[in-house]
Amino acid sequence: MLYTKRHKPTWLVLLPAIFFATITRGQSGYYVSPNGNDGNTGASPNQAWKTIARVNQGAYHAGDKIFFEGGQIFNGSLVLTSSNCFGSPAAPITIGSYGNGRATIQSSSEHGIFLYNTAGIDITDLSLVGASAGCSGPSCEAKSGVFCVADADTILEYLAINNIDASGYRYAGVAVGSLDSTSVFNTVRITAVAAHNNGFAGIRTFTPDKQVYTVTNLYVGHAVAHDNFGFPESPVSGSGIFLMGVNGATVEYCAAYNNGGQNGNQPGGGPVGIIAFWSNNITFQYNESYNNKTGNYADGGGFDFDWWTFNSTMQYNYSHDNDGAGFLVCSCVRGSRLNNVTVRYNISENDGRKNFNPGIYLTGGSHQEFKDVKVYNNTVYNSGGSPVVRVSGGGSTYQKISLRNNILISSGSSALVVCGDPQAADDLFFQGNNYWSTSGNYSIRWGIDNYPSIQNWSNFTDQEKLNGSAVWKSVNPALTNAGGGGTMYPDPITNLAAYRLQSGAPMIDAGLNLKAHFGIDVGTRDFYGTPIPGGNAFDIGANEASTAVGINAGHKGPPFE
């Protein structure tokens, strides 16, 4: 749900009246304990305040610190605004715990921590517990564990949210954004956050409109978003990490799992493990997204760059066992735009458990701008009937879409490629991919035609050709244990041995040189961190095995049989 300045939500209109007590300037530490007294100075553990209400009455300046006693529970909502709290990037105000363990703010049906038109703040080492995640119906208010919002037509510098556990909130565990088109949070870091059992999303940003970037220079790292189920009133609720209105972000070393499934069954989109839309310059890397679900006919996938997303990259991620596509690139809403997106060196295993979703899904349309999408050096394994790759949409605005150097594996009845609109083929290029079916079912569905072999498809469509010559392969790629990847979290995804190439695999040195042929900068590493290229040429798929670094290094051996 998007809020606008014209119609302010009730949590803003009914901001409680706060009477600010006088605090001597220069006092830098304030302590809160169940054994304290609100009549104390708060200046030490022995002079601790007792309640969150007393903290809300204070005035805080750059470098000040507010500490709640670790291992204790505090009831209420911490509310800080530009009137009583404003730090700086060089000297932020710190809100955290002291003593043993993390303190818990139990906020019931309110925000856990509510920051309004203020920044220069570090929030760290706290547990935030709400009681609104299960609220159902139009009267339910959207509350969050940490809610940072602006509408003051200003740039707010620096927010850091670290080592927070946030659960039980209808809106999100952590949410940052603006209600107007000119307020921006710049330099936001969300790290080591566990956001779970919330409604709309685990972690999210928000904006009032497309191409209005209300969060800039965002970093989300080492976070976990799980069991954020959604709610029936919203079909798109239930994502793990949900970015909207962001200009410049990196999401890395995160896990998103078991999200979605209780979102509404109305027409429209659905939840995704990790998603960005209405955003620019986004990088998703080194993440695992799995077992995410949808309660309707859309989405429920691992990773998604959606409409009005530009200049963004998904790389070195692992997606598996999701209802929806492993990796989705979508400009499927009438009038939307999307361009300059790269999907590379990722692995998808058994995604698309529902709604005929594939491992990799590219979808545009004749009334949308969908162009310059590059998909290369990914490894996709799919079984159970869902496609390995699916392309839909097309038309005059569907431009420069390419899939190259990918390993595409089907098992059982899964089609290798499904393209719903072959008229798009004039600007859609499959080149240098390896197609392998463990069952011998080499199905390519191209519009109303079904080609039973890669050669047949290539001959009739001119796909998989470069300068008039065929460049496809259809051999066993010789992966260590395709289909047996399973879940890596909490271990690093680079422990995913199932998709390493075996020694002598026919994918080694078999890839197209994308820089030489197409001017594509392919980066410096593969999924596992191995430098590329490692041998005489590039490999096909997400693993560059022909190198002296890593498993099977430097052993070309005889051809794989």
Secondary structure as GFF3:
##gff-version 3
##sequence-region A 1 561
A	DSSP	alpha_helix	10	13	.	.	.	ID=ss1
A	DSSP	beta_strand	29	32	.	.	.	ID=ss2
A	DSSP	three_ten_helix	45	47	.	.	.	ID=ss3
A	DSSP	alpha_helix	52	56	.	.	.	ID=ss4
A	DSSP	beta_strand	60	61	.	.	.	ID=ss5
A	DSSP	beta_strand	65	69	.	.	.	ID=ss6
A	DSSP	beta_strand	73	75	.	.	.	ID=ss7
A	DSSP	beta_strand	78	81	.	.	.	ID=ss8
A	DSSP	beta_strand	85	86	.	.	.	ID=ss9
A	DSSP	beta_strand	93	98	.	.	.	ID=ss10
A	DSSP	beta_strand	103	108	.	.	.	ID=ss11
A	DSSP	beta_strand	113	116	.	.	.	ID=ss12
A	DSSP	beta_strand	121	130	.	.	.	ID=ss13
A	DSSP	beta_strand	144	150	.	.	.	ID=ss14
A	DSSP	beta_strand	155	167	.	.	.	ID=ss15
A	DSSP	beta_strand	172	178	.	.	.	ID=ss16
A	DSSP	beta_strand	184	191	.	.	.	ID=ss17
A	DSSP	beta_strand	194	196	.	.	.	ID=ss18
A	DSSP	beta_strand	201	206	.	.	.	ID=ss19
A	DSSP	beta_strand	215	221	.	.	.	ID=ss20
A	DSSP	beta_strand	224	226	.	.	.	ID=ss21
A	DSSP	beta_strand	239	244	.	.	.	ID=ss22
A	DSSP	beta_strand	246	252	.	.	.	ID=ss23
A	DSSP	beta_strand	255	257	.	.	.	ID=ss24
A	DSSP	beta_strand	272	277	.	.	.	ID=ss25
A	DSSP	beta_strand	279	285	.	.	.	ID=ss26
A	DSSP	beta_strand	288	290	.	.	.	ID=ss27
A	DSSP	beta_strand	301	305	.	.	.	ID=ss28
A	DSSP	beta_strand	309	315	.	.	.	ID=ss29
A	DSSP	beta_strand	318	320	.	.	.	ID=ss30
A	DSSP	beta_strand	327	330	.	.	.	ID=ss31
A	DSSP	beta_strand	337	344	.	.	.	ID=ss32
A	DSSP	beta_strand	347	349	.	.	.	ID=ss33
A	DSSP	beta_strand	360	363	.	.	.	ID=ss34
A	DSSP	beta_strand	369	376	.	.	.	ID=ss35
A	DSSP	beta_strand	379	382	.	.	.	ID=ss36
A	DSSP	beta_strand	389	392	.	.	.	ID=ss37
A	DSSP	beta_strand	398	404	.	.	.	ID=ss38
A	DSSP	beta_strand	407	410	.	.	.	ID=ss39
A	DSSP	beta_strand	417	419	.	.	.	ID=ss40
A	DSSP	three_ten_helix	422	427	.	.	.	ID=ss41
A	DSSP	beta_strand	428	431	.	.	.	ID=ss42
A	DSSP	beta_strand	434	437	.	.	.	ID=ss43
A	DSSP	beta_strand	444	446	.	.	.	ID=ss44
A	DSSP	beta_strand	449	451	.	.	.	ID=ss45
A	DSSP	alpha_helix	454	461	.	.	.	ID=ss46
A	DSSP	beta_strand	465	466	.	.	.	ID=ss47
A	DSSP	beta_strand	469	470	.	.	.	ID=ss48
A	DSSP	three_ten_helix	493	495	.	.	.	ID=ss49
A	DSSP	three_ten_helix	497	499	.	.	.	ID=ss50
A	DSSP	alpha_helix	514	518	.	.	.	ID=ss51
###
